């Protein structure tokens, strides 16, 4: 499994919106750090602006956000405004569980329909442990058969034969086949996911939660 963070946005706007109910914007102390155009690269100049990169959540805003988070999801609505984009490469059996999350989550997948037959299948296309004899031998047995179907599909012009080879390929594709998706998640959705999946027996969920710990201001996800 592999997760690549593409972007995180909306932290400062969320801190601003969080203070709307009490009109307490003057107490907001979050800011963004930008490097100064000087010879000394260590010089920093602080700008208060709506941009996620380099954002530092101030003490006042962190205290209020934490209070709202503890009060429940209906009170920490500002976390729905913070969005994270990531490329996730994971086996199909993990995606089946992740697909239960709809609120605050959008996904765009690499297409199995269009690209599965574009090249031979290899061992690196699957998630498995070589130390596990059952999964290791199962994958090694499957790959030649799958590639045989790909070859048959690519070397016939008959539409009915293509359809049959395609259906056989999809029906025999192991659940450990890795698919890449670009995923957009709100911090509110991430809070929900990590609470439901912490301690799950699939090691992919531990990998996902470890990744979430590395996101900017991840205390909003984990209440740390």
N, C-alpha and C positions, 0 to 999 in steps of 0.2 A: 504494500500500500504506500502511496505517495501523495502528500498534500503540499501544494505550492500556493502561498498567499499572494494574491494579485493586488488587492487594495483594501483599505479600511477607510471609511468616510462617514462623516456626520457627527463626530464626537462633540465639536464645539456647538453646532446648531442644537444638538440634543441637550447640552447643558443650558443653553439659552431657553429652550422651550420648557425645560423642567421647572423653571422659575416663573412661568406665566401665571399659574393659579394664585400666587401670592404677590405678584408684581415685584419680585425681589431681585430684579436683574442687576441692581447696583452692588449686590453681595457676591456676584459671580467673580471668580478669580482664576478661571482657566485661561490658557494662552497658548500661543504657538511660537516655537523657537525657530528662527532663521539665521543663517550665517551672514555676517556683515561683509560687505565688499571692502575688506581691509587686508593689509599684508599679514596680519596675525589671524590665522585660521581658527584660533580658539575663541576669538571674540564672538559674542552672541548678541543679537538684538531681539527684543521681545515685541511681537506684534499680536494684537488681539484681532483675530480675523476668523472667518469660517472656512477652515481648511483642516483636513485630518492629519496630514503628515507632520510629525514633530509636535503634536498637541500634548500639552501637559495639563492634566486636570488638577485644579487647585484644591486646597484644603476645605474651603467652604463648600465648593461644588461636590467634592467627594463625600463630605458629611451628609449633605442633603440627599444625594443619590443613594447612598447606603441606607438612609432612613426610609426612602421610598421603596427600595428593593425589599427591605424586610417587611414592609407593609403589604406586599403582595403584588402580583402582576397587574392588577387593575390600577395600582398607584404608580408603578414605574413605567408608564407609557413611553417615556423618553427613550428607553432602550430599544423600542421598535424603530427609532429613527437612525440608529447607528447600524451601518451595513458593512458586511464583509464579503469580499469576492475571493474565491479560491478554486484552483484546479485540483480535483480529487481523482486519483486513479485507484480504483478499488474493485474487488471481485464482485460478481453478480449477487452472490449470497449476502454480501454486506449491503449492497444497494437495495435489495428487497426490504431490509429493515429500515434503511434511511428514508425510503419512499413513503413511510408512514407520516413524515413531517411535511406538512403543506403550508401551515400558517407562518408567514415571514420567511419562506424558503422558495427560491426559484432555481431551476436546473436546466441546462442545455447540454445534451449528451452528444458524444461522438457516435456516429450512426453505424450500428451493426448491420442494418439493412443495406447500406450503400458500400461499406468498406470491408466487411468481413471476408469477401472473396478477392480482395485486391492484392493479397500476397499470401504466401504460405504461413501457417500458424507455427509458432515456436514455443519453447518451454517458458520463455520470459513473458509470454502473454497470459500466464496463469499465476495465481497466488497459491503457493503450497510450500511445505517444508520438506526438503530432501531427506531429513532425518526421519520423517514419517513414512514408513515403507508403503502403507496402503495408498496414501495420496500420491506419492512419488510414482509408484508403478501404474496407478490409475491414469495419471496424466500422460506418462510415456506411452501407454497403450492407446490412448485416445488420439494423440497428435497425428500419427500416420493415417488413421481412418478419416479424420477430419480433412487432412490435406488431400486425400484421395477424392473426397466429395468436392473440394474446391477445384481440383484439377478437372473433374468431370463437368462441373458447372461452367468453367471457363472454356471448355473445348467442345461445347455443343451450341448450335444455333437454334435448336428446337425449343420453342417457348414452354411447352409442357414438360420436357425433360429438365429445363432450367428450374422450373417451379418445383419439381419433385426433388432435385438435388439440393435446392435451397432449403426446403422444408426439412429434409433429412439432416442437413448441416445444423440448422437452428435447434432441432429436437435433440441432437446428440451433443451439443455444446455444453461442456461442464459448467457447473455453477461457479467454479473458481476462475473462470475467464475474466480478465481485467477490462473494465470499461472506464473511460475518462469522461468526466463531466465538469463543466464550469458551473459552480454553485454560488448563489447569492443568499446570504443568511443575515437576519438581524441579530443583534446581541440578545434581544428578548428570546428569539428562537433558540439561540445557542444555550442560554440558561436552561431552557426546558429540555433540550437534548442531553446536556451533560448530567443533569439530575436523574434523568430516566435511564441513562446508559452507563453510569458509573458502576464499576464492579461487574459489568456484563462479561459472560464467558468468551465472547468473541474478542480476540486480541486486537482486532481492527478498531474496536471502540476505545480501547485504552490509547492506541495511537492517535485517534481523533481527539480525545480529551487532552492528551499531552500537547498536541498542536494548538488547541484552543487556549491553553495556558500561556502560550507565547504571543498571543495577539496583544495589540496596544490596549492598555488599561483593562487587562483581563479580570481585574477584581470585580468589574461590573457583571461578569459572567459567573464567577465563582464565589462572590462575597468574601474575598480574602482581605 
